Amino acid sequence: MAKLITGGSGQIGAELAHILVERGEEVVIFDIHKSKRLSDIEKRLQFVRGDVGIMSEVLNVVRDYKITHIYHMGAMLTSESEANPWAAFQVNVVGTYNILEAARLLDVERLMFTSSIGTFGMAAEDKLSDTTLQRPGSFYGVAKLYGEGLGRWYNRKFGLDFRAVRYPSVVGPGVATPGHWDAPMILSVLSGKPYECSMSPDTPTAMLYYRDAARAADMVLQAPKESINMMNYNIGGVPSATPKQVELEIKKHIPDAVITYVSRDESSIRLNTRAWDDSYARNEWGWRPEYATLEKIVSDMVREMRERPEL
Ligand SMILES: NC(=O)c1ccc[n+]([C@@H]2O[C@H](COP(=O)([O-])OP(=O)(O)OC[C@H]3O[C@@H](n4cnc5c(N)ncnc54)[C@H](O)[C@@H]3O)[C@@H](O)[C@H]2O)c1
């Protein structure tokens, strides 16, 4: 019963690896690089260096380690994909096809995939739910939507047990994702630097803590087959957090933090500011975030970054 995490060296995959290892699961990480995020558990898991875009490497790891369950998280993120869409095609499109095909050929029991708010792109609605029409505007969003659809097709055509979660903005220690303001704000002031936020103080963002993102990936894969109807699920944490609210939370820990705001055209980030509806995940398999308040997220992040500054 070995479980494979592609992209398991990353922010969410490494956290998921901790959850599985603590539960006594046999874990195999498949990633293009090793990560210090796994250093405390590296003796309790297997690491295979490999590329999801190379079919033979994917088939080898699934066959050699007798993989029964796959968490497919290996991907190039939004800004990397926009900068090099040709490489992102190989990783995010071909890679997802390779994983699904390996799962079909080698009789993997269950597979989960991590999708994104980026699949909604140019959606006109003010609320984004699992039934909102998805019209992605970025290469990343296009590739994630392909993964959602291809997984659903493998399920219908071959009976492959496929599920997927769709995250909004994920925050966590050590990752200042380009285009995000939340984690960069905390990271910056914790290291003693002032932070200039390019978002107005009262613009809301749907926010998910990385520990909850990993828990949701685990929960959706474990959910009984009969509870999976929607198949691709929005996952929520804090539904609406503004920079000013995050600033106030940070100042409980770092009272002299310096945070300023510059105004800019926010039309391009309107996607993140819409209401985020995760009711299908809640109703079908009981999703509830553990980090549902900014207070919990910020204090855990501050503690984690002080204890593990290497992240
Ligand atoms: N972080 C977010 O805000 C967010 C939001 C929505 C969805 N997601 C999705 O969640 C998943 C995990 O994201 P994360 O935040 O941990 O990102 P991350 O960048 O920290 O992790 C991604 C991992 O994938 C690995 N990877 C890249 N190319 C690979 C390849 N060719 N073969 C194998 N591994 C490869 C990277 O080395 C990295 O360790 C991704 O699929 C991502 O698209 C993330």
Ligand as a Chemical Component Dictionary entry (heavy atoms), coordinates in Angstrom:
data_LIG
# 
_chem_comp.id                   LIG 
_chem_comp.type                 NON-POLYMER 
_chem_comp.pdbx_formal_charge   0 
_chem_comp.three_letter_code    LIG 
# 
loop_
_chem_comp_atom.comp_id 
_chem_comp_atom.atom_id 
_chem_comp_atom.alt_atom_id 
_chem_comp_atom.type_symbol 
_chem_comp_atom.charge 
_chem_comp_atom.model_Cartn_x 
_chem_comp_atom.model_Cartn_y 
_chem_comp_atom.model_Cartn_z 
_chem_comp_atom.pdbx_ordinal 
LIG N1  N1  N 0  0.561  27.329 -3.668  1  
LIG C1  C1  C 0  -0.631 27.707 -4.159  2  
LIG O1  O1  O 0  -1.083 28.851 -3.906  3  
LIG C2  C2  C 0  -1.448 26.738 -4.983  4  
LIG C3  C3  C 0  -2.752 27.130 -5.368  5  
LIG C4  C4  C 0  -3.493 26.271 -6.171  6  
LIG C5  C5  C 0  -2.986 25.024 -6.535  7  
LIG N2  N2  N 1  -1.728 24.664 -6.156  8  
LIG C6  C6  C 0  -1.207 23.364 -6.607  9  
LIG O2  O2  O 0  -0.841 22.569 -5.498  10 
LIG C7  C7  C 0  0.271  21.724 -5.850  11 
LIG C8  C8  C 0  1.378  21.898 -4.835  12 
LIG O3  O3  O 0  1.784  23.284 -4.874  13 
LIG P1  P1  P 0  2.844  23.902 -3.865  14 
LIG O4  O4  O 0  2.280  25.170 -3.346  15 
LIG O5  O5  O -1 3.320  22.864 -2.881  16 
LIG O6  O6  O 0  3.991  24.291 -4.898  17 
LIG P2  P2  P 0  5.560  24.034 -4.825  18 
LIG O7  O7  O 0  6.147  24.791 -5.975  19 
LIG O8  O8  O 0  6.071  24.302 -3.463  20 
LIG O9  O9  O 0  5.647  22.469 -5.120  21 
LIG C9  C9  C 0  5.572  21.929 -6.411  22 
LIG C10 C10 C 0  6.602  20.810 -6.487  23 
LIG O10 O10 O 0  6.531  20.226 -7.809  24 
LIG C11 C11 C 0  7.836  19.885 -8.167  25 
LIG N3  N3  N 0  7.953  19.729 -9.620  26 
LIG C12 C12 C 0  8.032  20.713 -10.551 27 
LIG N4  N4  N 0  8.197  20.175 -11.760 28 
LIG C13 C13 C 0  8.221  18.821 -11.594 29 
LIG C14 C14 C 0  8.383  17.746 -12.490 30 
LIG N5  N5  N 0  8.574  17.946 -13.797 31 
LIG N6  N6  N 0  8.345  16.483 -11.997 32 
LIG C15 C15 C 0  8.185  16.283 -10.657 33 
LIG N7  N7  N 0  8.042  17.268 -9.751  34 
LIG C16 C16 C 0  8.065  18.537 -10.239 35 
LIG C17 C17 C 0  8.687  21.045 -7.646  36 
LIG O11 O11 O 0  10.062 20.686 -7.566  37 
LIG C18 C18 C 0  8.041  21.309 -6.296  38 
LIG O12 O12 O 0  8.682  20.591 -5.260  39 
LIG C19 C19 C 0  0.675  22.121 -7.265  40 
LIG O13 O13 O 0  0.120  21.201 -8.193  41 
LIG C20 C20 C 0  0.061  23.484 -7.437  42 
LIG O14 O14 O 0  -0.208 23.762 -8.800  43 
LIG C21 C21 C 0  -0.944 25.493 -5.378  44 
# 
loop_
_chem_comp_bond.comp_id 
_chem_comp_bond.atom_id_1 
_chem_comp_bond.atom_id_2 
_chem_comp_bond.value_order 
_chem_comp_bond.pdbx_ordinal 
LIG N1  C1  SING 1  
LIG C1  O1  DOUB 2  
LIG C1  C2  SING 3  
LIG C2  C3  SING 4  
LIG C2  C21 DOUB 5  
LIG C3  C4  DOUB 6  
LIG C4  C5  SING 7  
LIG C5  N2  DOUB 8  
LIG N2  C6  SING 9  
LIG N2  C21 SING 10 
LIG C6  O2  SING 11 
LIG C6  C20 SING 12 
LIG O2  C7  SING 13 
LIG C7  C8  SING 14 
LIG C7  C19 SING 15 
LIG C8  O3  SING 16 
LIG O3  P1  SING 17 
LIG P1  O4  DOUB 18 
LIG P1  O5  SING 19 
LIG P1  O6  SING 20 
LIG O6  P2  SING 21 
LIG P2  O7  DOUB 22 
LIG P2  O8  SING 23 
LIG P2  O9  SING 24 
LIG O9  C9  SING 25 
LIG C9  C10 SING 26 
LIG C10 O10 SING 27 
LIG C10 C18 SING 28 
LIG O10 C11 SING 29 
LIG C11 N3  SING 30 
LIG C11 C17 SING 31 
LIG N3  C12 SING 32 
LIG N3  C16 SING 33 
LIG C12 N4  DOUB 34 
LIG N4  C13 SING 35 
LIG C13 C14 SING 36 
LIG C13 C16 DOUB 37 
LIG C14 N5  SING 38 
LIG C14 N6  DOUB 39 
LIG N6  C15 SING 40 
LIG C15 N7  DOUB 41 
LIG N7  C16 SING 42 
LIG C17 O11 SING 43 
LIG C17 C18 SING 44 
LIG C18 O12 SING 45 
LIG C19 O13 SING 46 
LIG C19 C20 SING 47 
LIG C20 O14 SING 48 
# 
